[in-house]
C-alpha cells in the first residue's frame, strides 16, 4: 500500500478479508453521532429525529449501542441542533453526552496536542445505520497507517462513518481530508443509507439479522 507523507491513499479495503480485528484497550476512541437535522418521513408520518426507527429499532439507540462496544460512555457525543425527549432519555440511559457539533469539535481540537498516536475519532450517522461494529474496528486498525478512513460501497463513498486519528482530526475537523482518503469498502448488507421512506424497510431487514 502506497501512502504519501500524510498517510493518505486511494486504496480501498474490504471488510470481507479475514484480517485481525485490532483494538487496543488502552486507546481513547471519541465517537460522535450525527443526528438527522430535519423531521424525517417515516411510516407513521413526520417524526422527531430522536424517535426515528426501523422495524421497531430506534436508530439512535442502535448507533449508541455500537459506539458503546468500542469506547466508554463519557467519550460518546450525540451531536444535535435541537434535542427532543427521546434524545435526552437515551443520552441519560447510555450515560453519554449531548451537544452541538462545533462544541464537540472544539473539545477534540483542545485534546489533540496531547493525543497518543493510537487515539481516534469516529463519526457515525444516525440515518446510515451499520449492521454491527465490525467495520468500525477494522477502520480503527487501518488508522495505524492512515490519518483518516471513510466508508465506501463499490465505487462510491458512503457517509456511514469517518474514522480519524485524534491528532489529525484536531488539524482538519469537519473540513474533511485534503486528498482522496483510503476507503473501507462495505458490503451492501452491512449498512443502509436512509434517504426515502422505503429505505426504512431495508434498514429493518438488516437490523433484524443476527
N, C-alpha and C positions, 0 to 999 in steps of 0.2 A: 504494500500500500504506500503510495507516494503522498507526502504531505508537504505543504510549504512551511515557512517559518512559524506560522500561527497554528499549524496542525489542521488546516482546512483542506479538505479534499472533495472531489466529486464522486467519491466511491459510494456504492450502495451496499448495505449489509442486509442479509436475510435472517429473520428470526428462526427460520426453519433449520438452519445449520446447527448441528449438535455441538455447541460450544459451552464452555464452563460459565455458569452464571455467577459473576463476581460481584460481591457486595461486601465491602469492608465494614464490619460493625462499628469501627471507630470513626468512620467518615460522617460528616454532617451533611444531610440532604435537606434542603429547603424545598417545599412543594407549594406552588401557588395554583389555585383552581380558578380559572377564568369563568365567571358566570355569564349566562346569556344577558345581554343588555336590554332586551326587549321582551314584551309579553309574547309568548310563542303559541302557535295554534296546535292544540292537542285534540284528541278525540272528543274531549268534553268542552272544547272551545278555548278561548283565550285564558291563560292561567298565569299566575305569578311565577317568576323564574325558579324560585325555591321549591315549587310544587311539581315541576316537570318530572314525568316518569314515563317509563316504557315497560309495558307488561307488568305493572304493579311495582316496579323497581324505581325508587326515586333516584334520579340521575346524579344529584349532588351527593346523596348518601353513598352511591356506588363509587364516585370519584374519591370521596373521603376514605372509604374502605381500602381502596387501592393505595392511596397515599399513606395510610396508617401501616400498611405492610412493609413499607420501605423507609419509614422515618418516624420520629417521635411526634406526639400531638402538638407540642409547642412550636414545631417548625413548619406546621401546615397553616397556610393562609387562604381563606376564601375571599377572593377579590370581587367586591361588589361596588356598584354605584348607588344602589338603594336596597337595603335589606328588607326582607319580609319575615313574617313569624316563623315560617318553616326554616329559613336560613339560620335564624338566631337559635332555634331549637336544636338544629343539627350541630351548629358550632358548639353549643353547650354540651351536647351528648358526646361529641368526639374530643372535647376539651382542646379545641384548636383556636385559631384567631380569625377575625373578620375585619376587613377594611379595604381602603382603596388601593388600586394597583400602584399608583405613584408613591404612596407612603411605603408600601412593601418594597418597591424598588430602591427607595432611598435608604432603607434599613440594610438592604443587601450591599449597596454601594459602600456603606459605612463598614460593613463586616468584611468586605473583600480584601483589604490590605493584610488582614491577619488570618486569611483563609489558608488551610492546608491544601496541598496540591490535589488531594482527592475529594475535597469538599465540593458539593454540587448544588445546582438549582434545577428543578423540573417544573415546567408549566403545563398543566392539564387544562382541557376544555370540558366544561360540563356537557355541552351538546355534541361532543365527539367521544362517546364512551369507548373504552377498551374492554375487551373480554376479561382480561386479568392483568396482573402487574409484570408478567414475564418480559414484555418488551421494554419496560422501564428499567428493569435490572440489566438487560442487555445494553441499553443506552448508557447506563452508568459505567459499565465495563468499557465501552468504547471511548468514554471521556478520558481514559488513561492515555490515549494517543491523539485525541481531538478536543478542541476547545468547546465545540458545540455539535450536537447531533439532533436532527429533526426527523420526524416520521414521514414516510412516503408509502405509496402503493403503486406498483407497476412503474409507469414513467412520470407520475405526478406526485408532487409534495402534498401531503395532507396535514392539516393542523391538529392532529390528535394530541401531540405533545412536542415540546422542545426540551432538551437537556443541555445544561451549560456547566462548565467549571465555574465555581463561585467567583474566583478571581477574574475570569474573563467576563462574566455577566456584569461585574462591577464596572467594567470598561464600556460595555456596549448596551446593557439593559435591554429595553424593548425595541431598540433600533435594529436588532437582528444582525446576522452575520454580514460582513462586508464582502464576502465572496460565496460561491456555491458551497453550502455546508455538506458534510457527509450525511447520507440519508439512511435511516434504518427502515428497511422495507418490511411492511406488514402484509400479511395475507388478508384477503377481503373478508374473512370470517373472524378477524381479530379486532375489528373496530367498526363503528357505524358513524358517519358524519351526518348529523341530523339537520337537514335543510328544508324539509317539507313534511307534511303530516304523515305521508306513507312511510317515511323513514323511522317513525316510532315503532311500527310493526317489525321492521327489520331489526331494530335495536332490541325489541322484546324477545325475538327469537334468539339472538346472540346471547343475551343475558340469562336466558333460561337454560343454556347449556352448562353442564358441569365442567 
